[in-house]
Amino acid sequence: MEKHGNNRKLRVCVATCNRADYSKLAPIMFGIKAEPQFFELDVVVLGSHLIDDYGNTYRMIEQDDFDIHTRLHTIVRGEDEAAMVESVGLALVKLPDVLNRLKPDIVIVHGDRFDALALATSAALMNIRILHIEGGEVSGTIDDSIRHAITKLAHYHVCCTRSAEQHLISMCEDHDRILLAGCPSYDKLLSAKNKDYMSIIRMWIGSKEMVRVMRKKGIEHHPNFRAVKHVPFDQFIQLVAHAGCVIGNSSCGVREVGAFGTPVINLGTRQIGRETGENVLHVRNADTQDKILQALHLQFGKQYPCSKIYGDGNAVPRILKFLKSIDLGEPLQKKFCFPPVKENISQDIDHILETQSALAVDLGGTNLRVAIVSMKGEIVKKYSQLNPKTYEDRIELILKMCVEAASEAVNLNCRILGVGISTGGRVNPREGIVLHSTKLIQEWSSVDLRTPISDTLHLPVWVDNDGNCAALAERKFGHGKGVENFVTLITGTGIGGGIIHQNELIHGSSFCAAELGHIMVALDGPECLCGSHGCIEAYASGIALQREAKKLHDEDSLLVEGMSVKKEETVTAAHLIQAAKLGNPKAEHIVRTAGTALGLGVVNILHTINPSLVVLSGVLASHYVNVVKDVIQQRALFSVQTVDVVVSDLVDPALLGAASMVLDYTTRRIY
């Protein structure tokens, strides 16, 4: 069990500053002295022990047969705060030389006196282990601050009560270095036997100021009173054990006196924070003689049960066992056991990246959607409405939805960095203007989107084509991450696309690049909403499939077993897809033709810009991907047939792409 290394003795320095701390340290010193095979004891005396006004109490240490290694005169005369500070400074000047000569393994320090603070400070700065006695307690004066300061300097702690132990743990001290032993003085108090106390019962003790007041009032001439500088601890025990009442503000009244059940009247607030037995009556505002007299009438002569709050008489054996267990091989540096605390989210970079967000707007041919999108591509909240048919209604709804989302972002702990807008049509992203659009979005030409939204929300605004946004989404969050050259085709109500070449989004000289939906795949094909014929969009868009579905439905050739369309229900592309899945040959042919048209467009793209990846995005992508791959194998040049064609994993590429414009720019990434 002995861990202090190489079976050598543990060199213990006990430093005592006054008669009060000696009463607590003496039992430990006797215990250490009784086991010379384990310990070497050095005693250092300083403070009021060496002052005549306090009875030169170092003599009682000598009477107890302890060799005093060093006497340090550290008290600066005076009874004000300045004298106390000067005394601490004087001790700090003298102690290093003593500790250098002694070279103790551990210094035992008691309590909360300013002398003890000087001792603990010196030992800590000289890398000497410190054992603090009676830490964790609460009284109510500057003593608390000194006591807790010593606790933070000390490496090991011996406390007297369960509450003190919990206080030490709350102060982040290592639980393994805390010993709940009880007060060492209780080892003697609880074993004290009745002696002849009549010779000492007629005395009173106190501070010099108290003596002066009593002399001024002539009380010292009363036969039952005597002024003394010091009462030996054995006599003090008999005095308090047989007293009818103890009055004052000393800690011994609320601690040691409880061992005998003697009534106590505690004056003022100096000890108000300490744990006490039922024998203690507090007179916090002792401003009138009547209060104290009334308390005296209530308390005098009562006999209370003995209190063991501060100890059970077995503190010293526990402390000696604790000292033997100290491992001098352990690092001297203290470890503080900080409790789990709520994350300080404002200082956590991961949280900052998560909550920095963009407001994303997607203006599609059918729906108008707004979303709050986080830095990691999470759609925190999404709003959707049907896209109005007129310019005025559309702008009004955009502003309303953006204001609502920005307000909600505050409640969701999202900081909006800007607004990104994905829209159908040809866009000048530098000016934030929609130049013109197809019939898919009506009244949508020469529209300044940036100004009204920026003026309303007081945020920067980015605008781009929906196909370009889909490509940006893939570059930041999808299959295109880390790919230098790739193309995205977005299949929805219309067909759009975006080109990433050498990690840059291609806009073209008149912002018309990547209008992939309008690549012509037939000289004489269906009419497109752009006004031309034979475009991919005229074959493979949602509108094109809806057109073909209506034709089949009008011919009663759409529905197969397992399908139904209500009379008032609008026939859509979804019905055509369903019919194809259920084996309708005409529906299958239409879907395959649409996929073939898209595949031919992809072949043209491969032959033009030679990307390493093609990403199909949107609601129809999964229905087209296999046909597109087949067309590439059949129609493309051999050198591009190995291109990867994948379906996007992104649920909302237009929204994510719109958000990426904001997030990449505001976080200093390239756009």
RAMO-V644001 format. One record per pair of residues at least 24 apart in sequence whose ideal C-beta (glycine too) atoms are under 10 Angstrom apart, sorted by the first residue. I is the first residue (numbers start at 1). J is the second residue. Records with the same first field share a line. If there is no record, write none. Layout:
I: J, J
This chain:
1: 321, 324, 325
2: 37, 38, 321, 323, 324, 325, 326, 327
3: 324, 325, 326, 327, 328, 329, 330
4: 38, 39, 105, 106, 323, 324, 325, 326, 327, 328, 329
5: 105, 326, 327, 328, 329
6: 328, 329
7: 37, 38
8: 38, 40, 105, 328
9: 35, 36, 37, 38, 39, 40, 41, 105
10: 35, 38, 39, 40, 41, 104, 105, 106, 129, 323, 324, 326, 328
11: 39, 40, 41, 42, 102, 103, 104, 105, 106
12: 38, 39, 40, 41, 42, 43, 104, 105, 106, 107, 108, 129, 131, 323
13: 40, 41, 42, 43, 44, 69, 70, 98, 99, 102, 103, 104, 105, 106, 107, 108, 109, 119, 123, 128, 130
14: 41, 42, 43, 44, 45, 61, 66, 69, 104, 106, 107, 108, 109, 110, 131, 133
15: 42, 43, 44, 45, 46, 47, 70, 72, 91, 95, 98, 99, 104, 107, 108, 109, 110, 115, 116, 118, 119, 120, 122, 123
16: 43, 44, 45, 46, 47, 49, 57, 58, 61, 66, 68, 108, 109, 110, 115, 116, 119
17: 44, 45, 46, 47, 48, 49, 50, 72, 74, 75, 91, 109, 110, 111, 113, 114, 115, 116, 118, 119
18: 45, 46, 47, 48, 49, 51, 54, 57, 75, 110, 111, 113, 115, 116
19: 47, 48, 49, 54, 55, 57, 58, 60, 61, 229, 230, 231, 232, 233, 236
20: 48, 57, 110, 111, 113, 185, 233, 250, 251, 252, 256
21: 47, 49, 109, 110, 111, 112, 113, 115, 116, 133, 134
22: 49, 57, 58, 60, 61, 64, 66, 110, 185, 233
23: 60, 110, 183, 184, 185, 188, 189, 232, 233, 236, 237, 252, 256
24: 110, 111, 133, 134, 158, 160, 183, 184, 185, 186, 255, 256, 315
25: 61, 108, 109, 110, 111, 133, 184, 185
26: 60, 61, 64, 66, 184, 185, 187, 188, 233, 316
27: 183, 184, 185, 186, 187, 188, 189, 315, 316, 319
28: 108, 110, 131, 133, 158, 181, 184, 187, 315, 316, 319, 320, 323
29: 61, 64, 66, 108, 184, 316
30: 64, 65, 66, 184, 187, 188, 316
31: 184, 187, 315, 316, 317, 319, 320, 323
32: 108, 316, 319, 320, 323
33: 64, 65, 66, 67
34: 316, 320
35: 320, 323, 324
38: 320, 323, 324
39: 105, 106, 320, 323, 324
40: 102, 104, 105
41: 66, 67, 69, 104, 108
42: 67, 68, 69, 70, 98, 99, 101, 102, 103, 104, 107
43: 67, 68, 69, 70, 71
44: 68, 69, 70, 71, 72, 95, 98, 99, 102, 104, 107, 119
45: 69, 70, 71, 72, 73
46: 70, 71, 72, 73, 74, 75, 87, 90, 91, 94, 95, 98, 115, 116, 118, 119
47: 72, 73, 74, 75, 87, 91, 113, 114, 115, 116, 118, 119
48: 74, 75, 87, 113, 115
49: 73, 74, 75, 115
50: 74, 75
51: 75, 77, 229
52: 229
53: 77, 207, 208, 229
54: 207, 208, 229, 230
55: 205, 228, 229, 230, 231, 232
56: 229, 230
57: 229, 230, 232, 233
59: 230
60: 230, 232, 233, 234
63: 232
64: 233
69: 98, 101, 102
70: 94, 95, 97, 98, 99, 101, 102
71: 98
72: 97, 98, 115, 118, 119
74: 114, 115, 118, 119
75: 115
79: 207, 208, 209
81: 114, 142
84: 113, 114, 115, 142
85: 114
87: 114, 115, 118
88: 113, 114, 115, 116, 117, 118, 119, 121, 146
89: 118
90: 118
91: 115, 116, 117, 118, 119, 121, 122
92: 117, 118, 119, 121, 122, 125
93: 118, 122
94: 118, 122
95: 119, 121, 122, 123, 125, 126
96: 122, 123, 125, 126
98: 122
99: 123, 125, 126, 128
100: 126
102: 128
103: 128
104: 128, 129
105: 129, 323, 326, 328
106: 130, 131, 155, 156, 323, 326, 328
107: 131, 132, 154, 155
108: 132, 133, 154, 156, 158, 319, 323
109: 133, 134, 135, 150, 153, 154
110: 134, 135, 150, 158, 184
111: 135, 137, 143, 146, 147, 150, 251
112: 137, 139, 141, 142, 143, 144, 145, 146, 147, 148, 149, 150, 151, 251
113: 143, 146, 147, 150
114: 142, 143, 146
115: 146
116: 146, 147, 149, 150
117: 145, 146, 147, 149, 150, 153
119: 150, 153
120: 146, 149, 150, 151, 152, 153, 154
121: 149, 150, 153
122: 153
123: 153, 154, 155
124: 150, 152, 153, 154, 155, 332, 334
125: 153
127: 332, 333
128: 155, 332
129: 154, 155, 156, 326, 328, 330, 332, 334
130: 154, 155, 156, 157, 334
131: 155, 156, 157, 158, 177, 179, 319, 322, 323, 326
132: 156, 157, 158, 159, 168, 173
133: 157, 158, 159, 160, 179, 181, 183, 184, 315, 319
134: 158, 159, 160, 161, 164, 183, 184, 185, 251, 255, 310
135: 159, 160, 164, 165, 167, 168, 171, 173, 178
136: 160, 161, 162, 163, 164, 165, 166, 167, 168, 169, 170, 171, 173, 178, 180
137: 161, 163, 164, 167, 168, 183, 251, 255, 273, 274, 275, 310
138: 163, 164, 167, 271, 272, 273, 274, 275
139: 249, 251, 254, 269, 270, 271, 272, 273, 274
140: 268, 269, 270, 271, 272, 273, 274, 284
141: 249, 268, 269, 270, 271, 272, 273
142: 270
143: 251, 270, 271, 273
144: 273
152: 334, 336
153: 334
154: 334
155: 326, 330, 332, 333, 334, 335
156: 319, 322, 323, 325, 326
157: 181, 322
158: 182, 183, 184, 315, 318, 319, 322, 323
159: 183
160: 184, 185, 186, 255, 275, 309, 310, 311, 315
161: 255, 274, 275, 309, 310, 311
162: 275, 309
163: 274, 275, 309
164: 274, 275, 310
169: 337, 339
170: 339
171: 336, 337
172: 334, 335, 336, 337, 338, 339
173: 334, 335, 336, 337
174: 334, 335, 336, 337
175: 337
176: 325, 335, 337
177: 322, 326, 330, 334, 335, 337
178: 322
179: 315, 318, 319, 321, 322, 323, 325
180: 315, 318
181: 311, 312, 314, 315, 316, 317, 318, 319, 320, 321, 322
182: 308, 309, 310, 311, 312, 313, 314, 315, 316, 318, 319
183: 255, 256, 259, 308, 309, 310, 311, 312, 313, 315
184: 311, 313, 315, 316, 318, 319
185: 233, 237, 252, 255, 256, 259, 310, 311, 315
186: 255, 256, 258, 259, 307, 308, 309, 310, 311, 312, 313, 314, 315, 316
187: 311, 312, 313, 314, 315, 316, 317, 319
188: 233, 234, 237, 256, 259, 313, 316
189: 233, 237, 240, 241, 255, 256, 257, 258, 259, 260, 306, 310, 311, 313
190: 259, 260, 306, 308, 311, 312, 313, 314
191: 313
192: 233, 234, 237, 238, 241, 259, 260
193: 237, 238, 241
194: 238, 241, 242
195: 234, 235, 237, 238, 241, 242
196: 238
197: 235, 237, 238, 239, 241, 242, 243
198: 238, 242
199: 235, 238
200: 226, 228, 231, 232, 234, 235, 236, 238, 239, 242
201: 235, 238, 239, 242, 243
202: 226
203: 227, 228, 231, 235, 239
204: 228, 231, 239, 247
205: 229, 230, 231, 236, 239, 248, 250
206: 248, 250
207: 248, 250
210: 248
240: 264
243: 300, 301
244: 296, 299, 300, 301, 302, 303
245: 279, 281, 295, 296, 298, 299, 300, 301, 302
246: 279, 280, 299
247: 281, 283, 286, 292, 295, 296, 299, 300
249: 283, 286
253: 279, 280
254: 279, 280, 282, 307, 309, 310
255: 280, 307, 309, 310, 311
256: 310, 311
257: 304, 307
258: 304, 305, 306, 307, 308, 309, 310, 311
259: 306, 307, 308, 309, 310, 311, 313
260: 303, 304, 306, 307
261: 302, 303, 304, 305, 306, 307
262: 299, 302, 303, 304, 306
263: 295, 296, 298, 299, 300, 301, 302, 303, 304
264: 295, 299, 304
265: 291, 292, 295, 296, 298, 299, 300
266: 295
267: 291, 292, 295
274: 309, 310
275: 307, 309, 310
276: 307, 309, 310
277: 304, 305, 306, 307, 308, 309, 310
278: 302, 304, 305, 307
279: 303, 304, 305, 306, 307
280: 304, 307
345: 413
350: 375, 376
351: 413
352: 415
353: 663, 667
354: 378, 380, 413, 414
355: 380, 409, 412, 413, 414, 415
356: 414, 415, 416, 417, 662, 663, 666, 667
357: 381, 405, 409, 412, 413, 414, 415, 416, 417, 418, 659, 662, 663
358: 409, 414, 416, 417, 418, 419, 420, 459, 462, 655, 656, 658, 659, 660, 661, 662, 663, 664, 665, 666
359: 401, 402, 405, 406, 409, 414, 416, 417, 418, 419, 420, 421, 453, 457, 459, 461, 658, 659, 662
360: 405, 419, 420, 421, 422, 462, 469, 473, 652, 654, 655, 656, 657, 658, 659, 660, 661, 662, 663
361: 398, 401, 402, 405, 419, 420, 421, 422, 423, 449, 453, 461, 463, 654, 655, 658, 659
362: 387, 420, 421, 422, 423, 424, 466, 469, 652, 653, 654, 655, 656, 657, 658
363: 387, 394, 398, 421, 422, 423, 424, 425, 434, 437, 441, 444, 447, 449, 463, 466, 654, 658
364: 422, 423, 424, 440, 441, 466, 492, 493, 494, 496, 654
365: 424, 437, 438, 439, 440, 441, 442, 466, 492, 493, 494, 529, 541, 542, 543
366: 440, 441, 492, 493, 542, 543
367: 492, 493
368: 394, 397, 398, 401, 423
369: 401, 422, 652, 654, 655, 658
370: 397, 398, 400, 401, 402, 403, 404, 405, 406, 419, 421, 655, 658
371: 401, 405, 420, 652, 654, 655, 656, 658, 659
372: 405, 406, 408, 409, 412, 414, 416, 655, 659
373: 414, 416, 420, 473, 477, 652, 655, 656, 657, 658, 659, 660, 662, 663
374: 412, 414, 659, 663
375: 414, 417, 476, 659, 662, 663, 666, 667
376: 477, 663
377: 473, 476, 477, 478, 650, 652, 655, 656, 659, 660, 663
378: 477, 656
379: 651, 652, 655, 656, 659
380: 405, 408, 409, 412, 413, 414
381: 405, 408, 409, 411, 412, 414
382: 651, 652, 655
383: 408
387: 424, 440, 441, 442, 444, 493
388: 442, 443
389: 441, 442, 443
390: 442, 443
391: 441, 442, 443, 444, 445, 447
392: 443
393: 443
394: 441, 442, 443, 444, 447
395: 447, 448, 449, 452, 453
396: 452
398: 423, 449, 452, 453, 456
399: 452, 453, 455, 456, 457
400: 456
402: 452, 453, 456, 457, 459, 461
403: 453, 456, 457
405: 457
406: 456, 457, 458, 459
416: 457, 459, 662
417: 459, 460, 659, 662, 663, 665, 666, 667
418: 454, 457, 459, 460, 461, 462, 659, 661, 662, 663, 665, 666
419: 449, 450, 453, 454, 456, 457, 459, 460, 461, 462, 463, 658, 659, 661, 662
420: 460, 461, 462, 463, 464, 469, 472, 654, 655, 656, 657, 658, 659, 660, 661, 662, 663, 664, 665
421: 449, 450, 453, 461, 462, 463, 464, 466, 469, 654, 658, 661, 662
422: 462, 463, 464, 465, 466, 467, 468, 469, 470, 472, 473, 490, 496, 652, 653, 654, 655, 656, 657, 658, 659, 661
423: 447, 449, 463, 464, 465, 466, 469, 654, 658
424: 465, 466, 467, 492, 493, 494, 496, 517, 529, 654
425: 465, 466, 494, 496, 515
426: 465, 508, 510, 511, 512, 513, 515
427: 463, 464, 465, 466, 468, 469, 507, 511, 512
428: 463, 464, 507, 510, 511
429: 462, 463, 464, 465, 468, 505, 507, 511, 661, 671
430: 463, 507, 511
431: 463, 511
432: 460, 461, 462, 463, 464
433: 463, 511
434: 463, 465
435: 465, 510, 511, 512
437: 465, 494, 529, 530
438: 494, 515, 517, 518, 528, 529, 530, 531, 535, 537
439: 528, 529, 530, 531, 543
440: 492, 493, 494, 517, 529, 530, 537, 541, 543
441: 493, 494, 529
459: 662
460: 661, 662, 665, 666
461: 661, 662
462: 658, 659, 660, 661, 662, 664, 665, 666, 671
463: 658, 661
464: 498, 505, 507, 511, 654, 657, 658, 660, 661, 671
465: 490, 496, 497, 498, 505, 507, 511, 512, 513, 514, 515, 654, 657
466: 490, 492, 493, 494, 496, 497, 498, 618, 653, 654, 655, 657, 658
467: 494, 495, 496, 497, 498, 499, 513, 514, 515, 516, 517, 617, 653, 654, 657
468: 496, 497, 498, 499, 500, 505, 506, 507, 511, 513, 514, 654, 657, 658, 661
469: 496, 498, 505, 653, 654, 655, 656, 657, 658, 659, 660, 661
470: 496, 497, 498, 514, 615, 617, 618, 648, 650, 652, 653, 654, 655, 656, 657, 658
471: 496, 497, 498, 499, 500, 505, 506, 514, 615, 617, 653, 657, 660
472: 498, 500, 505, 653, 654, 656, 657, 658, 659, 660, 661, 663, 664, 671
473: 498, 615, 617, 648, 650, 652, 653, 654, 655, 656, 657, 658, 659, 660, 661
474: 498, 500, 613, 615, 617, 646, 648, 649, 650, 653, 656, 657, 660
475: 500, 503, 504, 505, 615, 657, 660, 664, 671
476: 650, 656, 657, 659, 660, 661, 663, 664, 669, 671
477: 648, 649, 650, 653, 656, 657, 659, 660
478: 615, 617, 646, 648, 649, 650, 653, 656, 657
479: 613, 614, 615, 617, 644, 646, 647, 648, 649, 650
480: 611, 613, 615, 646, 648
483: 611, 612, 613, 615, 644
484: 611, 612, 613
485: 609, 610, 611, 612, 613
486: 609, 611, 612, 613, 614, 615, 643, 644, 646
487: 514, 516, 602, 605, 606, 608, 609, 610, 611, 612, 613, 614, 615, 616, 643, 645
488: 514, 516, 611, 613, 614, 615, 616, 617, 618, 648, 650, 653, 657
489: 514, 516, 517, 519, 536, 540, 598, 601, 602, 605, 614, 615, 616, 617, 618, 621, 624, 628, 645, 648
490: 516, 517, 615, 616, 617, 618, 619, 620, 621, 648, 653, 654, 657
491: 517, 536, 537, 540, 541, 542, 545, 594, 595, 598, 616, 617, 618, 619, 620, 621, 622, 623, 624, 648
492: 517, 541, 542, 543, 573, 617, 618, 619, 620, 621, 653, 654
493: 529, 537, 541, 542, 543, 544, 546, 573, 618, 619, 620
494: 518, 528, 529, 530, 535, 536, 537, 540, 541, 542, 543, 544, 618
495: 519, 528, 535, 536, 537, 538, 539, 540, 541, 542, 543, 544, 594, 597, 598, 601, 618, 620
496: 537, 541, 617, 618, 654
497: 536, 601, 602, 605, 614, 615, 616, 617
498: 615, 617, 653, 657
499: 605, 608, 609, 611
500: 611, 613, 615
501: 609, 610, 611
503: 670
504: 670, 671
505: 657, 661, 670, 671
506: 609
513: 609
514: 605, 609
516: 598, 601, 602, 604, 605
517: 541, 598, 601
518: 601
519: 597, 598, 600, 601, 602, 603, 604, 605, 608
520: 597, 600, 601, 604
521: 596, 597, 598, 599, 600, 601, 602, 603, 604
522: 597, 600
525: 597
526: 597
534: 597
535: 597, 601
536: 594, 597, 598, 599, 600, 601, 602, 604
537: 597, 598, 601
538: 594, 597
539: 590, 593, 594, 595, 596, 597, 598, 600, 601
540: 591, 593, 594, 595, 596, 597, 598, 599, 601, 620, 623, 624, 627, 628
541: 573, 594, 597, 598, 618, 620
542: 572, 573, 574, 576, 577, 618, 619, 620
543: 572, 573
544: 573, 576, 590, 593, 594, 597
545: 572, 573, 574, 575, 576, 577, 580, 587, 590, 591, 594, 620, 623
546: 570, 571, 572, 573, 574, 575, 576
547: 571, 573, 576, 590
548: 573, 576, 586, 587, 589, 590, 591, 593, 594
549: 573, 574, 575, 576, 577, 578, 579, 587, 590
550: 575, 576
551: 576, 586, 590
552: 576, 579, 584, 586, 587, 590
553: 579
555: 586
557: 584, 585, 586, 587
558: 584, 586, 587
559: 584, 587
560: 584, 585, 586, 587
563: 587
573: 619, 620, 623
574: 619, 620
576: 623
577: 619, 620, 622, 623
580: 623
581: 623
591: 620, 623, 624, 627
592: 623, 624, 626, 627, 630
593: 627
594: 620, 623, 624, 627
595: 620, 623, 624, 625, 626, 627, 628, 629, 630, 631
596: 624, 627, 628, 630, 631, 634, 635
597: 624, 627, 628, 631
598: 624, 625, 627, 628, 631
599: 624, 625, 626, 627, 628, 629, 630, 631, 632, 633, 634, 635, 636, 645
600: 628, 631, 632, 635, 636
601: 628, 631
602: 628, 629, 631, 632, 635, 636, 640, 643, 645
603: 628, 631, 632, 634, 635, 636, 637, 640, 641, 643
604: 635, 636
605: 636, 640, 643
606: 632, 635, 636, 637, 639, 640, 641, 643, 645
607: 635, 636, 637, 639, 640
610: 637, 639, 640, 643
611: 640, 643, 644
612: 640, 642, 643, 644
613: 643, 644, 645, 646
614: 643, 644, 645, 646
615: 644, 645, 646, 647, 648, 649, 650, 653
616: 645, 646, 647, 648
617: 646, 647, 648, 649, 650, 652, 653, 654, 657
618: 647, 648, 650, 653, 654
621: 646, 647, 648, 653
622: 647, 648
623: 647
